[in-house]
Amino acid sequence: MYAVAALARDCELALLSGDNEKEREKFRAMFHRGSHLRFSQSPLNKLNFIEVLQQRGKTVMMVGDGVNDALALAGAEVGVAIGAELNEVALGGADVALLGTDLGRLPKM
């Protein structure tokens, strides 16, 4: 939760999840109003979302934890793979790898 709040001070945030809508309430409490919360997103949906932001002149950092994030990690200006066991496919699209699940380290970098 700290990481989301810290990043929200300076960044526009979006959650692009392959999970279904039942996770919405859990994440709504973490993200401030105005954040994009999108569920049931395919790898291509995630990449398309990033490309739209880039066409609008935004610089995009994508943080992902799995194979389904590999395209988006590669498509973002900065791709950050995070996880207890980083997947080779996700790492291939990432610029940065954070071993572990502590997203709180990200704003400190």
MOPAC internal coordinates of N, CA, C and O (Angstrom, degrees):
PM7 1SCF
backbone

  N    0.0000 0     0.00 0     0.00 0    0    0    0
  C    1.4406 1     0.00 0     0.00 0    1    0    0
  C    1.5311 1   110.46 1     0.00 0    2    1    0
  O    1.2310 1   120.13 1   141.55 1    3    2    1
  N    1.3310 1   117.35 1   -38.45 1    3    2    1
  C    1.4519 1   121.10 1   178.49 1    5    3    2
  C    1.5232 1   111.06 1   -56.98 1    6    5    3
  O    1.2310 1   120.40 1   136.10 1    7    6    5
  N    1.3180 1   116.84 1   -43.90 1    7    6    5
  C    1.4629 1   120.91 1  -176.92 1    9    7    6
  C    1.5122 1   111.12 1   -61.82 1   10    9    7
  O    1.2310 1   120.01 1   136.33 1   11   10    9
  N    1.3042 1   117.58 1   -43.67 1   11   10    9
  C    1.4599 1   121.32 1  -179.27 1   13   11   10
  C    1.5253 1   109.64 1   -63.25 1   14   13   11
  O    1.2310 1   120.00 1   133.62 1   15   14   13
  N    1.3222 1   117.61 1   -46.38 1   15   14   13
  C    1.4677 1   120.93 1   179.53 1   17   15   14
  C    1.5227 1   111.32 1   -63.40 1   18   17   15
  O    1.2310 1   120.15 1   138.34 1   19   18   17
  N    1.3245 1   117.33 1   -41.66 1   19   18   17
  C    1.4653 1   120.91 1  -179.75 1   21   19   18
  C    1.5265 1   111.28 1   -65.46 1   22   21   19
  O    1.2310 1   120.46 1   136.60 1   23   22   21
  N    1.3084 1   116.73 1   -43.40 1   23   22   21
  C    1.4612 1   120.19 1   179.54 1   25   23   22
  C    1.5261 1   111.65 1   -69.09 1   26   25   23
  O    1.2310 1   120.28 1   146.50 1   27   26   25
  N    1.3238 1   117.07 1   -33.50 1   27   26   25
  C    1.4647 1   121.03 1  -177.59 1   29   27   26
  C    1.5246 1   112.75 1   -65.25 1   30   29   27
  O    1.2310 1   120.46 1   158.07 1   31   30   29
  N    1.3258 1   116.72 1   -21.93 1   31   30   29
  C    1.4681 1   119.30 1   178.55 1   33   31   30
  C    1.5210 1   112.02 1   -63.15 1   34   33   31
  O    1.2310 1   120.71 1   145.40 1   35   34   33
  N    1.3234 1   116.26 1   -34.60 1   35   34   33
  C    1.4606 1   120.62 1  -173.63 1   37   35   34
  C    1.5209 1   114.70 1  -119.61 1   38   37   35
  O    1.2310 1   120.39 1   173.54 1   39   38   37
  N    1.3458 1   116.86 1    -6.46 1   39   38   37
  C    1.4570 1   119.92 1  -171.79 1   41   39   38
  C    1.5210 1   111.79 1  -132.40 1   42   41   39
  O    1.2310 1   121.32 1   -27.24 1   43   42   41
  N    1.3079 1   115.08 1   152.76 1   43   42   41
  C    1.4615 1   121.46 1   168.81 1   45   43   42
  C    1.5263 1   106.03 1   -84.67 1   46   45   43
  O    1.2310 1   120.15 1   -51.88 1   47   46   45
  N    1.3282 1   117.32 1   128.12 1   47   46   45
  C    1.4602 1   120.63 1  -174.52 1   49   47   46
  C    1.5182 1   112.56 1  -109.77 1   50   49   47
  O    1.2310 1   121.47 1   -30.47 1   51   50   49
  N    1.3197 1   114.80 1   149.53 1   51   50   49
  C    1.4616 1   121.61 1   174.76 1   53   51   50
  C    1.5232 1   107.89 1  -142.57 1   54   53   51
  O    1.2310 1   120.93 1   -35.58 1   55   54   53
  N    1.3124 1   115.82 1   144.42 1   55   54   53
  C    1.4543 1   122.33 1   172.84 1   57   55   54
  C    1.5150 1   107.10 1  -113.10 1   58   57   55
  O    1.2310 1   120.54 1   -61.05 1   59   58   57
  N    1.3100 1   116.57 1   118.95 1   59   58   57
  C    1.4557 1   122.46 1   177.81 1   61   59   58
  C    1.5185 1   106.20 1  -116.22 1   62   61   59
  O    1.2310 1   120.51 1   -73.97 1   63   62   61
  N    1.3197 1   116.63 1   106.03 1   63   62   61
  C    1.4586 1   120.77 1  -172.20 1   65   63   62
  C    1.5171 1   112.09 1  -121.01 1   66   65   63
  O    1.2310 1   121.25 1   -36.90 1   67   66   65
  N    1.2970 1   115.22 1   143.10 1   67   66   65
  C    1.4509 1   120.76 1   172.60 1   69   67   66
  C    1.5169 1   111.78 1   -78.65 1   70   69   67
  O    1.2310 1   120.55 1   167.87 1   71   70   69
  N    1.3447 1   116.56 1   -12.13 1   71   70   69
  C    1.4654 1   120.94 1   177.58 1   73   71   70
  C    1.5156 1   110.27 1   -68.43 1   74   73   71
  O    1.2310 1   121.17 1   -16.55 1   75   74   73
  N    1.3344 1   115.37 1   163.45 1   75   74   73
  C    1.4614 1   118.50 1  -179.13 1   77   75   74
  C    1.5280 1   111.79 1   -87.38 1   78   77   75
  O    1.2310 1   120.72 1    -2.23 1   79   78   77
  N    1.3137 1   116.23 1   177.77 1   79   78   77
  C    1.4665 1   123.92 1  -173.92 1   81   79   78
  C    1.5274 1   114.51 1   -59.67 1   82   81   79
  O    1.2310 1   119.39 1   159.04 1   83   82   81
  N    1.3225 1   118.77 1   -20.96 1   83   82   81
  C    1.4664 1   119.13 1  -176.63 1   85   83   82
  C    1.5242 1   112.00 1   -64.29 1   86   85   83
  O    1.2310 1   119.89 1   164.40 1   87   86   85
  N    1.3207 1   117.82 1   -15.60 1   87   86   85
  C    1.4619 1   122.14 1   177.82 1   89   87   86
  C    1.5317 1   112.48 1   -85.50 1   90   89   87
  O    1.2310 1   120.08 1   173.03 1   91   90   89
  N    1.3206 1   117.46 1    -6.97 1   91   90   89
  C    1.4715 1   121.98 1  -174.37 1   93   91   90
  C    1.5265 1   113.02 1   -55.35 1   94   93   91
  O    1.2310 1   119.75 1   130.96 1   95   94   93
  N    1.3267 1   118.09 1   -49.04 1   95   94   93
  C    1.4661 1   120.52 1  -176.06 1   97   95   94
  C    1.5224 1   111.88 1   -62.13 1   98   97   95
  O    1.2310 1   120.57 1   141.08 1   99   98   97
  N    1.3133 1   116.52 1   -38.92 1   99   98   97
  C    1.4690 1   120.46 1   178.70 1  101   99   98
  C    1.5303 1   110.08 1   -60.07 1  102  101   99
  O    1.2310 1   120.67 1   135.26 1  103  102  101
  N    1.3224 1   116.33 1   -44.74 1  103  102  101
  C    1.4597 1   119.73 1  -177.12 1  105  103  102
  C    1.5226 1   113.23 1   -80.95 1  106  105  103
  O    1.2310 1   119.69 1   152.90 1  107  106  105
  N    1.3045 1   118.19 1   -27.10 1  107  106  105
  C    1.4715 1   120.57 1   178.75 1  109  107  106
  C    1.5257 1   110.32 1   -59.72 1  110  109  107
  O    1.2310 1   120.39 1   144.26 1  111  110  109
  N    1.3266 1   116.87 1   -35.74 1  111  110  109
  C    1.4643 1   120.59 1   178.79 1  113  111  110
  C    1.5261 1   111.97 1   -67.70 1  114  113  111
  O    1.2310 1   119.76 1   153.93 1  115  114  113
  N    1.3131 1   118.07 1   -26.07 1  115  114  113
  C    1.4689 1   121.88 1  -178.23 1  117  115  114
  C    1.5216 1   112.74 1   -85.24 1  118  117  115
  O    1.2310 1   120.34 1   146.25 1  119  118  117
  N    1.3224 1   116.96 1   -33.75 1  119  118  117
  C    1.4578 1   121.97 1  -173.92 1  121  119  118
  C    1.5223 1   110.76 1  -100.05 1  122  121  119
  O    1.2310 1   120.35 1   -37.85 1  123  122  121
  N    1.3183 1   116.94 1   142.15 1  123  122  121
  C    1.4585 1   120.63 1   179.92 1  125  123  122
  C    1.5222 1   110.73 1   -74.75 1  126  125  123
  O    1.2310 1   121.50 1   -16.79 1  127  126  125
  N    1.3137 1   114.74 1   163.21 1  127  126  125
  C    1.4614 1   119.91 1   176.60 1  129  127  126
  C    1.5144 1   109.90 1   -57.73 1  130  129  127
  O    1.2310 1   120.82 1   -38.38 1  131  130  129
  N    1.2976 1   116.04 1   141.62 1  131  130  129
  C    1.4557 1   120.32 1  -178.96 1  133  131  130
  C    1.5141 1   113.21 1    96.27 1  134  133  131
  O    1.2310 1   120.31 1   166.39 1  135  134  133
  N    1.3247 1   117.02 1   -13.61 1  135  134  133
  C    1.4692 1   119.79 1   175.60 1  137  135  134
  C    1.5224 1   108.70 1   -73.32 1  138  137  135
  O    1.2310 1   120.84 1   -35.23 1  139  138  137
  N    1.2972 1   115.99 1   144.77 1  139  138  137
  C    1.4638 1   121.37 1   176.48 1  141  139  138
  C    1.5263 1   108.64 1   -82.99 1  142  141  139
  O    1.2310 1   120.16 1   -55.49 1  143  142  141
  N    1.3193 1   117.31 1   124.51 1  143  142  141
  C    1.4537 1   122.14 1   175.87 1  145  143  142
  C    1.5189 1   107.65 1  -119.51 1  146  145  143
  O    1.2310 1   120.84 1   -70.75 1  147  146  145
  N    1.3174 1   116.00 1   109.25 1  147  146  145
  C    1.4664 1   120.96 1  -177.85 1  149  147  146
  C    1.5249 1   109.60 1  -124.26 1  150  149  147
  O    1.2310 1   121.58 1   -50.25 1  151  150  149
  N    1.3265 1   114.59 1   129.75 1  151  150  149
  C    1.4628 1   121.15 1  -177.01 1  153  151  150
  C    1.5186 1   110.06 1  -117.19 1  154  153  151
  O    1.2310 1   121.15 1   -11.05 1  155  154  153
  N    1.3247 1   115.40 1   168.95 1  155  154  153
  C    1.4701 1   123.15 1  -177.98 1  157  155  154
  C    1.5274 1   110.89 1    55.80 1  158  157  155
  O    1.2310 1   120.80 1  -141.03 1  159  158  157
  N    1.3181 1   116.09 1    38.97 1  159  158  157
  C    1.4555 1   122.10 1  -177.59 1  161  159  158
  C    1.5286 1   110.68 1   -90.59 1  162  161  159
  O    1.2310 1   121.02 1   -49.81 1  163  162  161
  N    1.3018 1   115.66 1   130.19 1  163  162  161
  C    1.4646 1   121.22 1   175.58 1  165  163  162
  C    1.5335 1   108.36 1   -82.07 1  166  165  163
  O    1.2310 1   120.10 1   -13.58 1  167  166  165
  N    1.3172 1   117.42 1   166.42 1  167  166  165
  C    1.4670 1   119.51 1   175.22 1  169  167  166
  C    1.5331 1   112.32 1   -54.97 1  170  169  167
  O    1.2310 1   120.15 1   140.60 1  171  170  169
  N    1.3202 1   117.32 1   -39.40 1  171  170  169
  C    1.4617 1   120.56 1   179.45 1  173  171  170
  C    1.5271 1   111.54 1   -69.37 1  174  173  171
  O    1.2310 1   119.77 1   142.27 1  175  174  173
  N    1.3354 1   118.04 1   -37.73 1  175  174  173
  C    1.4743 1   120.99 1   175.56 1  177  175  174
  C    1.5249 1   110.70 1   -58.22 1  178  177  175
  O    1.2310 1   121.12 1   136.50 1  179  178  177
  N    1.3341 1   115.47 1   -43.50 1  179  178  177
  C    1.4645 1   120.49 1  -179.21 1  181  179  178
  C    1.5214 1   110.75 1   -63.19 1  182  181  179
  O    1.2310 1   120.39 1   134.89 1  183  182  181
  N    1.3160 1   116.85 1   -45.11 1  183  182  181
  C    1.4641 1   120.81 1   178.51 1  185  183  182
  C    1.5197 1   110.78 1   -63.09 1  186  185  183
  O    1.2310 1   119.78 1   136.77 1  187  186  185
  N    1.3200 1   118.02 1   -43.23 1  187  186  185
  C    1.4640 1   121.53 1   179.41 1  189  187  186
  C    1.5269 1   111.28 1   -61.03 1  190  189  187
  O    1.2310 1   120.13 1   138.83 1  191  190  189
  N    1.3288 1   117.36 1   -41.17 1  191  190  189
  C    1.4661 1   121.58 1   178.16 1  193  191  190
  C    1.5271 1   110.25 1   -59.33 1  194  193  191
  O    1.2310 1   120.83 1   134.80 1  195  194  193
  N    1.3253 1   116.02 1   -45.20 1  195  194  193
  C    1.4622 1   121.30 1   179.21 1  197  195  194
  C    1.5318 1   110.57 1   -62.94 1  198  197  195
  O    1.2310 1   120.34 1   136.21 1  199  198  197
  N    1.3157 1   116.96 1   -43.79 1  199  198  197
  C    1.4692 1   120.51 1  -179.54 1  201  199  198
  C    1.5185 1   112.01 1   -62.95 1  202  201  199
  O    1.2310 1   119.82 1   143.32 1  203  202  201
  N    1.3218 1   117.95 1   -36.68 1  203  202  201
  C    1.4744 1   121.13 1   177.06 1  205  203  202
  C    1.5283 1   109.67 1   -64.32 1  206  205  203
  O    1.2310 1   120.18 1   135.78 1  207  206  205
  N    1.3253 1   117.25 1   -44.22 1  207  206  205
  C    1.4691 1   119.77 1   177.54 1  209  207  206
  C    1.5281 1   110.96 1   -60.67 1  210  209  207
  O    1.2310 1   120.24 1   137.49 1  211  210  209
  N    1.3148 1   117.14 1   -42.51 1  211  210  209
  C    1.4558 1   121.09 1   179.86 1  213  211  210
  C    1.5250 1   111.34 1   -64.63 1  214  213  211
  O    1.2310 1   120.09 1   142.03 1  215  214  213
  N    1.3260 1   117.44 1   -37.97 1  215  214  213
  C    1.4656 1   120.66 1   177.33 1  217  215  214
  C    1.5232 1   111.01 1   -64.54 1  218  217  215
  O    1.2310 1   120.46 1   154.94 1  219  218  217
  N    1.3134 1   116.73 1   -25.06 1  219  218  217
  C    1.4750 1   122.04 1   177.18 1  221  219  218
  C    1.5210 1   111.78 1   -86.76 1  222  221  219
  O    1.2310 1   120.34 1  -173.90 1  223  222  221
  N    1.3344 1   116.95 1     6.10 1  223  222  221
  C    1.4498 1   121.20 1   177.37 1  225  223  222
  C    1.5176 1   115.10 1    87.86 1  226  225  223
  O    1.2310 1   119.85 1  -169.99 1  227  226  225
  N    1.3139 1   117.90 1    10.01 1  227  226  225
  C    1.4651 1   121.64 1  -179.54 1  229  227  226
  C    1.5265 1   110.17 1   -83.10 1  230  229  227
  O    1.2310 1   120.84 1   -32.94 1  231  230  229
  N    1.3131 1   116.00 1   147.06 1  231  230  229
  C    1.4529 1   122.55 1   169.92 1  233  231  230
  C    1.5188 1   106.27 1   -96.20 1  234  233  231
  O    1.2310 1   120.40 1   -51.08 1  235  234  233
  N    1.3279 1   116.83 1   128.92 1  235  234  233
  C    1.4608 1   120.96 1  -170.82 1  237  235  234
  C    1.5227 1   111.84 1  -115.06 1  238  237  235
  O    1.2310 1   121.73 1   -49.80 1  239  238  237
  N    1.3377 1   114.30 1   130.20 1  239  238  237
  C    1.4532 1   121.28 1   168.17 1  241  239  238
  C    1.5247 1   106.35 1  -111.75 1  242  241  239
  O    1.2310 1   120.90 1   -52.79 1  243  242  241
  N    1.3129 1   115.88 1   127.21 1  243  242  241
  C    1.4631 1   122.42 1   178.75 1  245  243  242
  C    1.5170 1   108.44 1  -110.53 1  246  245  243
  O    1.2310 1   120.69 1   -49.72 1  247  246  245
  N    1.3336 1   116.28 1   130.28 1  247  246  245
  C    1.4553 1   121.77 1   174.30 1  249  247  246
  C    1.5159 1   106.68 1  -112.67 1  250  249  247
  O    1.2310 1   120.27 1   -56.39 1  251  250  249
  N    1.3268 1   117.08 1   123.61 1  251  250  249
  C    1.4560 1   120.35 1  -177.82 1  253  251  250
  C    1.5065 1   111.79 1  -139.80 1  254  253  251
  O    1.2310 1   121.92 1   -22.80 1  255  254  253
  N    1.3262 1   113.93 1   157.20 1  255  254  253
  C    1.4652 1   118.40 1  -175.38 1  257  255  254
  C    1.5224 1   114.49 1  -122.26 1  258  257  255
  O    1.2310 1   119.76 1  -165.11 1  259  258  257
  N    1.3181 1   118.07 1    14.89 1  259  258  257
  C    1.4534 1   116.00 1  -178.47 1  261  259  258
  C    1.5087 1   114.91 1  -164.82 1  262  261  259
  O    1.2310 1   121.82 1     3.17 1  263  262  261
  N    1.3168 1   114.13 1  -176.83 1  263  262  261
  C    1.4599 1   122.86 1  -178.44 1  265  263  262
  C    1.5229 1   110.99 1   -57.99 1  266  265  263
  O    1.2310 1   120.21 1   141.95 1  267  266  265
  N    1.3408 1   117.20 1   -38.05 1  267  266  265
  C    1.4547 1   120.50 1  -178.29 1  269  267  266
  C    1.5264 1   113.18 1   -67.91 1  270  269  267
  O    1.2310 1   120.25 1   171.48 1  271  270  269
  N    1.3074 1   117.13 1    -8.52 1  271  270  269
  C    1.4631 1   121.39 1   179.49 1  273  271  270
  C    1.5264 1   113.00 1  -101.63 1  274  273  271
  O    1.2310 1   120.08 1   175.27 1  275  274  273
  N    1.3100 1   117.44 1    -4.73 1  275  274  273
  C    1.4692 1   121.00 1  -172.29 1  277  275  274
  C    1.5252 1   112.99 1   -58.06 1  278  277  275
  O    1.2310 1   119.68 1   135.29 1  279  278  277
  N    1.3310 1   118.22 1   -44.71 1  279  278  277
  C    1.4744 1   120.57 1   179.67 1  281  279  278
  C    1.5240 1   111.23 1   -61.97 1  282  281  279
  O    1.2310 1   120.87 1   134.65 1  283  282  281
  N    1.3324 1   115.95 1   -45.35 1  283  282  281
  C    1.4632 1   120.17 1  -178.76 1  285  283  282
  C    1.5227 1   111.20 1   -67.60 1  286  285  283
  O    1.2310 1   120.19 1   141.67 1  287  286  285
  N    1.3244 1   117.25 1   -38.33 1  287  286  285
  C    1.4670 1   120.30 1   176.90 1  289  287  286
  C    1.5214 1   110.60 1   -60.12 1  290  289  287
  O    1.2310 1   120.82 1   137.66 1  291  290  289
  N    1.3082 1   116.04 1   -42.34 1  291  290  289
  C    1.4668 1   120.52 1  -179.84 1  293  291  290
  C    1.5268 1   111.73 1   -71.49 1  294  293  291
  O    1.2310 1   120.00 1   149.42 1  295  294  293
  N    1.3210 1   117.61 1   -30.58 1  295  294  293
  C    1.4595 1   121.45 1  -176.93 1  297  295  294
  C    1.5139 1   114.56 1   -80.51 1  298  297  295
  O    1.2310 1   120.35 1   157.31 1  299  298  297
  N    1.3167 1   116.93 1   -22.69 1  299  298  297
  C    1.4676 1   121.18 1  -179.41 1  301  299  298
  C    1.5232 1   110.60 1   -77.28 1  302  301  299
  O    1.2310 1   120.53 1   -22.36 1  303  302  301
  N    1.3253 1   116.59 1   157.64 1  303  302  301
  C    1.4650 1   119.82 1   174.79 1  305  303  302
  C    1.5270 1   110.28 1   -61.65 1  306  305  303
  O    1.2310 1   120.76 1   141.41 1  307  306  305
  N    1.3286 1   116.14 1   -38.59 1  307  306  305
  C    1.4607 1   121.57 1   176.44 1  309  307  306
  C    1.5277 1   107.28 1  -130.06 1  310  309  307
  O    1.2310 1   120.85 1   -58.15 1  311  310  309
  N    1.3167 1   115.98 1   121.85 1  311  310  309
  C    1.4620 1   121.70 1   176.72 1  313  311  310
  C    1.5156 1   109.64 1  -110.35 1  314  313  311
  O    1.2310 1   120.58 1   -53.89 1  315  314  313
  N    1.3384 1   116.50 1   126.11 1  315  314  313
  C    1.4640 1   122.00 1  -179.01 1  317  315  314
  C    1.5202 1   108.89 1  -117.84 1  318  317  315
  O    1.2310 1   120.58 1   -67.42 1  319  318  317
  N    1.3214 1   116.49 1   112.58 1  319  318  317
  C    1.4642 1   121.17 1   175.17 1  321  319  318
  C    1.5192 1   107.51 1   -89.95 1  322  321  319
  O    1.2310 1   120.64 1   -48.09 1  323  322  321
  N    1.3269 1   116.38 1   131.91 1  323  322  321
  C    1.4599 1   120.82 1  -179.17 1  325  323  322
  C    1.5199 1   108.88 1  -133.50 1  326  325  323
  O    1.2310 1   120.67 1   -39.75 1  327  326  325
  N    1.3153 1   116.33 1   140.25 1  327  326  325
  C    1.4513 1   119.21 1   177.08 1  329  327  326
  C    1.5081 1   112.80 1   168.58 1  330  329  327
  O    1.2310 1   121.70 1   -19.61 1  331  330  329
  N    1.3281 1   114.35 1   160.39 1  331  330  329
  C    1.4665 1   120.43 1   177.52 1  333  331  330
  C    1.5227 1   109.97 1   -67.95 1  334  333  331
  O    1.2310 1   121.05 1   143.48 1  335  334  333
  N    1.3255 1   115.60 1   -36.52 1  335  334  333
  C    1.4610 1   121.47 1   176.45 1  337  335  334
  C    1.5194 1   107.09 1  -130.86 1  338  337  335
  O    1.2310 1   120.52 1   -81.85 1  339  338  337
  N    1.2986 1   116.61 1    98.15 1  339  338  337
  C    1.4575 1   120.26 1  -175.68 1  341  339  338
  C    1.5154 1   110.83 1   -70.90 1  342  341  339
  O    1.2310 1   121.27 1   -48.82 1  343  342  341
  N    1.3194 1   115.17 1   131.18 1  343  342  341
  C    1.4561 1   122.88 1  -179.03 1  345  343  342
  C    1.5212 1   110.27 1   -81.48 1  346  345  343
  O    1.2310 1   120.56 1   -40.84 1  347  346  345
  N    1.2963 1   116.53 1   139.16 1  347  346  345
  C    1.4659 1   121.74 1  -178.91 1  349  347  346
  C    1.5254 1   112.45 1   -58.71 1  350  349  347
  O    1.2310 1   120.53 1   143.17 1  351  350  349
  N    1.3299 1   116.59 1   -36.83 1  351  350  349
  C    1.4620 1   120.06 1  -179.44 1  353  351  350
  C    1.5238 1   110.28 1   -67.48 1  354  353  351
  O    1.2310 1   120.43 1   133.50 1  355  354  353
  N    1.3255 1   116.78 1   -46.50 1  355  354  353
  C    1.4669 1   120.12 1   178.54 1  357  355  354
  C    1.5234 1   110.45 1   -62.69 1  358  357  355
  O    1.2310 1   120.38 1   138.68 1  359  358  357
  N    1.3193 1   116.88 1   -41.32 1  359  358  357
  C    1.4638 1   120.52 1   179.44 1  361  359  358
  C    1.5198 1   111.56 1   -61.68 1  362  361  359
  O    1.2310 1   120.45 1   146.06 1  363  362  361
  N    1.3210 1   116.74 1   -33.94 1  363  362  361
  C    1.4578 1   120.60 1  -179.87 1  365  363  362
  C    1.5134 1   113.12 1   -61.72 1  366  365  363
  O    1.2310 1   120.06 1   151.20 1  367  366  365
  N    1.3234 1   117.48 1   -28.80 1  367  366  365
  C    1.4610 1   121.03 1   179.59 1  369  367  366
  C    1.5114 1   113.37 1   -96.01 1  370  369  367
  O    1.2310 1   120.14 1   174.82 1  371  370  369
  N    1.3219 1   117.33 1    -5.18 1  371  370  369
  C    1.4654 1   121.09 1  -173.58 1  373  371  370
  C    1.5198 1   112.38 1   -96.04 1  374  373  371
  O    1.2310 1   121.58 1   -29.09 1  375  374  373
  N    1.3215 1   114.58 1   150.91 1  375  374  373
  C    1.4653 1   121.76 1   172.98 1  377  375  374
  C    1.5239 1   110.32 1   -93.34 1  378  377  375
  O    1.2310 1   120.86 1   152.13 1  379  378  377
  N    1.3430 1   115.97 1   -27.87 1  379  378  377
  C    1.4531 1   123.00 1  -176.00 1  381  379  378
  C    1.5225 1   107.89 1  -133.88 1  382  381  379
  O    1.2310 1   120.23 1   -36.63 1  383  382  381
  N    1.3209 1   117.17 1   143.37 1  383  382  381
  C    1.4658 1   121.62 1   175.43 1  385  383  382
  C    1.5216 1   109.35 1  -124.96 1  386  385  383
  O    1.2310 1   120.75 1   -50.84 1  387  386  385
  N    1.3292 1   116.17 1   129.16 1  387  386  385
  C    1.4578 1   122.16 1   175.47 1  389  387  386
  C    1.5207 1   107.82 1  -113.15 1  390  389  387
  O    1.2310 1   120.42 1   -66.99 1  391  390  389
  N    1.2996 1   116.80 1   113.01 1  391  390  389
  C    1.4533 1   120.73 1   178.60 1  393  391  390
  C    1.5159 1   108.24 1   -81.30 1  394  393  391
  O    1.2310 1   120.56 1   -52.51 1  395  394  393
  N    1.3117 1   116.53 1   127.49 1  395  394  393
  C    1.4558 1   122.38 1  -177.01 1  397  395  394
  C    1.5106 1   109.24 1   115.15 1  398  397  395
  O    1.2310 1   120.79 1     3.58 1  399  398  397
  N    1.3059 1   116.09 1  -176.42 1  399  398  397
  C    1.4657 1   119.80 1  -177.05 1  401  399  398
  C    1.5313 1   112.11 1  -120.53 1  402  401  399
  O    1.2310 1   119.95 1  -167.37 1  403  402  401
  N    1.3129 1   117.70 1    12.63 1  403  402  401
  C    1.4604 1   121.78 1  -177.90 1  405  403  402
  C    1.5222 1   110.61 1   -84.94 1  406  405  403
  O    1.2310 1   120.82 1   -89.54 1  407  406  405
  N    1.3089 1   116.03 1    90.46 1  407  406  405
  C    1.4617 1   121.32 1   178.68 1  409  407  406
  C    1.5202 1   111.78 1   -64.91 1  410  409  407
  O    1.2310 1   120.37 1   161.63 1  411  410  409
  N    1.3203 1   116.89 1   -18.37 1  411  410  409
  C    1.4617 1   121.86 1   179.54 1  413  411  410
  C    1.5139 1   113.66 1   -61.13 1  414  413  411
  O    1.2310 1   120.09 1   159.68 1  415  414  413
  N    1.3157 1   117.44 1   -20.32 1  415  414  413
  C    1.4753 1   120.36 1   177.70 1  417  415  414
  C    1.5191 1   111.75 1   -73.14 1  418  417  415
  O    1.2310 1   119.93 1   157.32 1  419  418  417
  N    1.3160 1   117.74 1   -22.68 1  419  418  417
  C    1.4554 1   121.42 1  -173.66 1  421  419  418
  C    1.5323 1   113.77 1   -61.37 1  422  421  419
  O    1.2310 1   118.41 1   130.13 1  423  422  421
  N    1.3344 1   120.64 1   -49.87 1  423  422  421
  C    1.4680 1   119.17 1  -179.63 1  425  423  422
  C    1.5238 1   114.36 1   -63.99 1  426  425  423
  O    1.2310 1   120.16 1   163.16 1  427  426  425
  N    1.3150 1   117.31 1   -16.84 1  427  426  425
  C    1.4655 1   121.47 1  -178.83 1  429  427  426
  C    1.5139 1   112.63 1   -84.63 1  430  429  427
  O    1.2310 1   120.18 1   171.19 1  431  430  429
  N    1.3223 1   117.27 1    -8.81 1  431  430  429
  C    1.4588 1   121.09 1  -175.33 1  433  431  430
  C    1.5202 1   111.99 1   -79.15 1  434  433  431
  O    1.2310 1   120.10 1   180.00 1  435  434  433

